[in-house]
Amino acid sequence: MTATPFERPREFAGKTHFTKAEAAEWERTWLKRLIDDEDEIDRMGADLNEIYLDDRKVLADLRTSLILDPANGRLPSLVKAAEARRAARTKPNYDDPEARPLGERCILGLDGGLPVTAPIVPNQYAGNFYQIVQTPHHVLIFTEQIHDARIIRIGGTHIPSAIQRWLGDSVGYWEGDTLVVDTTNVHEKAAFRGATPRIHVIERLTRTGPTTITYRATVDDPDTWASAWTLEFPFQATALRPFEYACHEGNRAVEGVLRGARAEEKAGRK
């Protein structure tokens, strides 16, 4: 987890690194900013506090964004097709269980981000624990949230483009001691920030210390962004262990919402 923002805040435009004083202030106020960005109904949630959300620190190099390229530290502009998709997107009908977000249904990731789908981006809420398992023919990246596991084949070719997988099709190869992972065929419902199935991600994982792996990903989708973009951050080893991610056990609210919607349908109301 990190307090370093995914995109460079506009108040730091043109500034690639925090000063130490700016970093300390950013760390002190990150939780308030996170809560202020939520809808009013979500700001009432009791779990959005310092008990549920641990303290966050900015990256050791004091960068102002995880994005390295473009140089402004922000995502490239959307192409017209992506703008049209976003404008046409309607709010999900939460009375329809099939229309509820994947994260809320505990199918994949969380609404705040997809922790193991390429590109990996630290989730701002929780669940950024990973286990990496390596065999001669595969590398598996397992995430605590929501117990998703991406299996990377070492060598070989991609499956046909018509076949989409929730986590995409990942093929890895080695450049020295760097694992390079080429991912395509990401399911359209799981692609990063509304990208299309044409999203293509190249990830590079390099051990840069006894307890550190540097993760870098370059993302390209000509149907979404005007140019490719790159982010980078470190994985830090920990002695802590991932926990089973229990999501809807004992959640009577979802049952009540859906039961109420069915009752309204029977009564002829929408």
N, C-alpha and C positions, 0 to 999 in steps of 0.2 A: 504494500500500500504506500501511497505517496501523496503529499500535498501539492506536488508539482502539477500544474494544470495540463490537461491534454493539449489545448491550444493556448497560445500566449495571450494573456489578458490585454485588452485594448489599452489599458492605462500604462502598459509596459511596451507599447509599440516601439519597435526599433531597438529594444534592449534585450539582448540574448541571455543575460544573467542578472539575478538579484544581487544587490549588495547584502552583506550579512545582516544589516539592520532590516532591510526589506524582507529578507527571507524569514527572519524571526517574526515580523509583523504578519506576514502571509500565513505562517503556521498558527499564529495566535488566533486569527480570524477566519480560518478556512471553514470551520463548522458553521458559523453564522451565515457565511456566503452560500454554503450548500443548502441550508434550510431555507434561506430567502429565495433561492431559485425554484423551490417547490411550489406547486399549487397550494392555495390556502388550505384545502381539505387535507392535503398530505402533511402540511406543516403542523397539523394537530396531532400527528402520530407520535405516540409516546416513545417510540424507539429511535427517533431522530435526535439523539442527545449524546453526550460524551460517554455514557455508560455503554451504549451499543456501538458507537463509533470511536475506535481508539484514536489517540493522538497521531497526527500525520506529520511527517517531516518532508521538506523538499529534498530533491536529489542532492547528493554530496557535492556535485559540481555547480550547484546553485542555478541551473538552467531555468528559464522562465516558461518552458513548455517541453512536453515530451516530443513534440514534432520538431524534427531537425530541418526538414526540407518540405515546403518552401522556406526561404530564409526568414520570412516574417513570422514563422512559428504557428501558422494557422492553416487550416484545410484550404485547398484550392477552391475557387468558385465553382458552383454547380453549373453543369451544362443545361441548355434549355430543356432537354428531355427530362432531366432530374427535377428541375423547377416545376415542370408541368405535373410530374408524378406527385410531388409534394403538395401542390395546390389542389390536386384532385383527391388526395387522401382524405378519407372521412374518419371521424372518430369511431372506434370499434363499438359495436353493440354489445355491451357487457352482459346483457341478458341472454346472449347466445354463448353457450360454453365453448363452441368451436371458434368463436371470434375473439375470445379473451386472449391476451398476449401470451406468447409461448412461455415466458418466464413465470407468469402468474399460474399457468397450468403445470409448472414444474416439468416441462418437456425439455427445455433448453435454456441455460443461462438465466439471466434476470433482466428485468426491464431496464436496469441501469447499465447493462452491457453484457456482452457474451464473453465470458472469461477465457474460453479456450479456442473459440473460432478465430481463424486467421483474419485480421491481425489481432494478436492478444493485446488488450488495453486494460490497465488496472481499473477494476470496478471501484467507483467512488464510495460505495456503501460497505461492502464486506466480501468475504469469501475469496480472497486472493492467495489462497494456499494451493500449491501444486506439488505433485509428485512426478518425477521424470524417470521412466523405466526404460532401460536400453538393453536390447538383445542384438545379436549379429545381423538380424534382418528387419527389425522394427524399432522405432522409438515411440513410446506412449507418453503423452502428456495428460495427466489426470488432474482435474480441478475440484476443489471442495464444493464449488457452487456451479451448477446443481448436479454434482457428481458426473459431469461430462468427461468423456475420455476421447481424445483425438489420437488415432493410430496413424503413424507415419511409416510408410513403406520405404525401405532403403533400396534405391534403384528401381528400374521399371518405368513404365509409361502411364499416363493418365487414362482413366476410364473414359468412355465416350461422353461427349459434351452434353448429350441429352439426359444423362443420369445426374441428378442433383442429390447431394447428401447434406444432412443438417450441418455437419462440420466441414464439408468440402472433401475433396480428394487430395491428400497430401503425399507427395513423393519427395524423399530426402536423398541427399548425397553429401559426400564429405569434400571440403576444400581444406586440406591440412587438418587442423583440429577444430574447424568450424563446421557445424552441421547446417547445411543449406536446405531449406524446405520450400518446395514449390507447391502452392495450393490453388486449385481451380474447382469448378463444379460445386460451389457453395449454394445451398438451397436459397431461393429468393426470399424466403421468410426469415432466414438467419443471416443474410449478408449485412455487413457493417453499415449502420446508419442509412438504411434504405438503398444500398447499392444493388446492382443487378447481378444476375448469375454470371455476367462477364467479368466480375471482379477477379483479379489475379494478384496473389500475394506471394512475395519472396521474403522468407524469414531467415535470419542468420543468428545462430546461437553459438557463442564463443565463450569458453571458460577463460575468464580474465583474472582469476585469483582462486585461492583455496576454497572460498565460500561464495564466489560470485560468478554468474553467467551473464554476459551482456547480450541482451535481446534487441535485435534491430529488424524492422519490417518495412518493406516498400510495397505500397498498395497502388494498383492501377485499375481503373474502371472507366473507360472512355464514355460510357453512357451515364456516368454520374459526376465525375470531376474533370475539370479542364486540363489537369495534368496529374501525373503520379505524385505521391507524397511519401515521406519516410518518418518513422518515429523510432526512438531508442530509449531504453531504460534498463537498469540492472535487476536480475533476479538475485536475491540474497538468501543464502541457506539459513535454515532455522532448525532448532531442536524441537520446536512445537510440531504437533501432528494435526492433520486435517480431521475434522469430525464428520460424522454422517450428517448430511444436509436434510433435515426434516422440514417440510414446507407447509403442508395443509393438514397435518394430523390435528384433530380437534377443532378445525376451522369450521364453525357452524355458519359463519356469515355467507360463504359462497353457496352453501346449500340453501340458505334462506333467500338469497337473491334469485337463484334459479327457480326455486319453488314458487316464489312470488310472481315471477315472469310467466311461468306456465299457467298460474291461476288467472292472470290478466288475459292471457291468450284465450282461455276457455270462456272468459266473460266477454270476449269480442273486442278487447281494448288492446291498443298497441303501445 
